[in-house]
Amino acid sequence: MISATLSLPYGNHARQRLDVFVPDGAVNALVCCIGGGWWADGRCEAGRGFALLLASHGLAVASLGHRPLGDGARTGDEVLGDLTDAAGKALEEAGVLGFGGRSLALLGHGSGSLAAFDLVPRLVRRQAVRAVVACGVLATLEPAHGIAAAHQPACDRFAMGRHRDHSPLYIDPALLPAVLLMHGDADRDVPLSQAQALQARISGTGESCRLDVLPGIGHGFAENALVASATDAASRVAAFIAEHAREPQANDFAFGCKP
């Protein structure tokens, strides 16, 4: 059975809402999902279908909403502030639904993948972050890295002159938990080369980072829960979370395992 809370508010704006799904017996870190749409949508409902797919694999999951960039949120920092608050509220609500864990995993679609990486240093001050999953990887906000021209104004507004500060390509890999990147080789919005560059940077320092290249797949492959690419993506995510983001159990500490 899956217990759920839908459209739970954590602020006054209509998009400051979140969904939480907790299957019986879930033992993973709470997977917090962040939608794409170049930060212009922000509805938790947009990620509800994929979150349910993950919950059907036995994962505790939250779909986080946020104020849209330019319609409630003025900068990327304000979007990230919303998502930080939403993740904390989601973990609290998951506990109400019977989830016993205290750590997080972050999953982003497209532009939401950049937000997921940017959230890691903000959230680790409060909770352990055990994994990051990026679907359709946006590794940098900088121009001239292959992003479709129509999306560059949104990148500039998110960055507000701090393009490198907000770009996962320049984050210290030592700060990151285990990372799974998934990217379609037919993506016309964000080129595969961004995922490859990020994978090379993280793995080059000896940190854990896997890149799954999806043949013939474009951008947004996991955002429509009814298509086969989303089902495949959910299976890959579930296996990765089971391996890298299992919530520590009491007997782990008895045998000296790290939390």
N, C-alpha and C positions, 0 to 999 in steps of 0.2 A: 504494500500500500504506500502511496505517496501523499504526505500531508503538504498543504500549500496555503500560502497567503498571497493574494494578488493585489497589485496597485497600492501597496502600503506607503503612505506619505512619510517623508523624512524632512520636508521643508514646505514652504508656502506656495512655491511655484507649481503649476499643474503637472510639469514634467519631473518634478522631484518625487518620484515614485519608484517602487521596486517590487519584484516578485520573488518569492522564496519557495523552493520545492525540496522536501526532505523525505527520501524513501526510508522505509524501515531498515534499520541495520546499516545505514551509510557510515563508512569508516574513513572517507577521504576528507581532505581539507575542503572547506566550502568553496566551490567554484563560482567566482563572481564574473558574470558575462557583461561585456560592454559592446554595444552595437556600433555599426559604422555609420555611413551617411555624412561623413565630413563634419561631424559634430553639429549638424543642423536639425536633427530629428530629436534624439534624446528620450524617446518613449521606451519605457521598460517593456511594453507590450510587443514592440518590434522584435525583441529577442526571446519572447515567450515560447515559441515553437521549438527553437533549438535547445533552450533550457529544459524543456520537457523531454526532448530526445535524450539529453544527457541524464536526466533523472531516471529515465527508463532503463539506463545502464546501472542504476544503483548509486548514482552520485548525488550528493547534496549540492544544490545549485541555486544561485540567485541571478536575476536579470536586473541590472542597475539602470535606472533612468537618470537624466541630468537636464539642466536648463540648456536649451539650444544656444549655440554660439551665435551671437548677434540678436538673440531674442530672449533675453534674460541673463545670459552669460556674456560678458564683454570680451573676455580673453580666455586662452587655454588654461591659465591658472585657475580661473573661476570654475571651468568645467571640471578640472582635476579636484578642486575643493569639494564640489558636489559629490563626485565619485568616491572620495575619501570618506565623507560622511555616510554615503549610501552603503559602502562596504561594512562599516561598523554597525549600522542599523540592521543590515542583512544578517550579520553574524548573531546579533542579539535576537532577531526574530527566529532564526533557525533554531536557537536554543529553546525558544518558546514551543516550537514544533517538535522538540524532542532530540535535536541534534546535540551531541555531546562534545563536538570538536571546538577548538579555539584558534585554528589557523586557516589561512586562505590560499587559494590558487586564483590567478587572474587570467581571463580569456578575453581577447579582443578580436572583433571583426574589422578588417580594413583600417580606417582611421582610429577605430577603437583599439586596435592592437598597439598603436603608438601610445595611447592613453594608458593601456595596461602596463607597459614598460615604465612610463613616467610615474605611475602610482607606487611602484615598488619602494623607492626610498621614503615616500610619505607614509606608507602603511606599516613598514617594518618597525617604526617607532611605537606602534600599538599592538600589532599581531605579527606572528611569523607568516611569511609568504613562502610557500613551498614549491610553486611552479608558475611559469608564465606560458600561455599558449597564444600564438598569433596566427590568425587565419587571414591570408591576403595581406602580407606584412608591409606596413608603412614604416620604413626604417629611418627616414629622414624627411624633414620639412623643407629642406633647402631646394632652391630651383636647380635645374640642369641635372637632376638625377632621374629623369624619365617619368615623373608624375604627369598625368594628363593635364594640359594647360588649363582646362576648365576648373581644376581643383586647387591650383596654386594660390588663388586669393584666399581660400579658406585656410590653407596652411599658413599663409602670412598673418592672417588675423589671429589664429591660434597662437602663433609664436610671438607676435608683437615685438619683433626684432631679436628674439632669443631663439633663433632657429636651431642652433647646435645644442643649446641647453635642453631643449625638448625633444631631441632626436635620439632614439635608441642606439643608432649607429655610433654615438659618441659616449654612451654610458660606460662606466667602469664595469667590465664583465664580472669582477669579483663581487659586485653588489647583487648580482642576479642569482636566483635559484635555478633549478633545471628548466630548460627552455625547449619548447616544441614549436617549430615554424612550419606552417603549411601554406603552399603558394601554388596557384595554377600557372602552367607555362603558357597559357593563352590570355593572361591578365593584361588588359589594355589600359587600365587605370593606374596601376602601380606595377612596374616591371619586376619580373622574377629576379633581376640583378640586385634589387634592394634586399631581398631575403637572403640571397647568396652572400652578399657583402656582410650582412649582420651575422650570419652563421659563421663565416670565416673569422670575423673579429672575435666572437665569443669563444669559439672552439680553439682559436689560435693561442689563447691564454690558458688553455687546459680546463676551461669550464664546460659544463654539460650543455650541449645545444644540438638538437636534431632538426634537419630540414627534410620534410616530405614534399617532393615536387609532384603535383597532380597533373598528369598529361591531359591536354585538351580542355582544361578547366579555366574559366575566367574569374573575374573579381566577384566577391559576394557569394561564393559557392556554399557557404554554411548558413546564410541568412534566411533562405527559404527552406523551412524544415520539411517540405513535401517532396523535394527533389533528391535524387539518388546521391548527389555529391554531399549533401548535408548528412545523410545517413552514414556515408563512408567517413566523413569528418568526425561525426560523433563517436563512432567506433574507435577511431584513432585516438581521439582525446581521452576516452574512457580508459583505454589501455595505458596511455601515458600517465594519467592521473593515478591509476592503480599502482604503477611502478614507482612514481616519484613524489606523489603528494598524498600518501596515506597518513591519516591522522594518527599520531603516536598513541599506542595503547599502554595500559598500566604495566603489562608484562614486558614491554620493550625496555622500560627503565630498569626492570629487575635484571635484564641481561646486558645492561650497559649500553643500550642503543641511544643515539643522539635524538633529542626531541625535534 
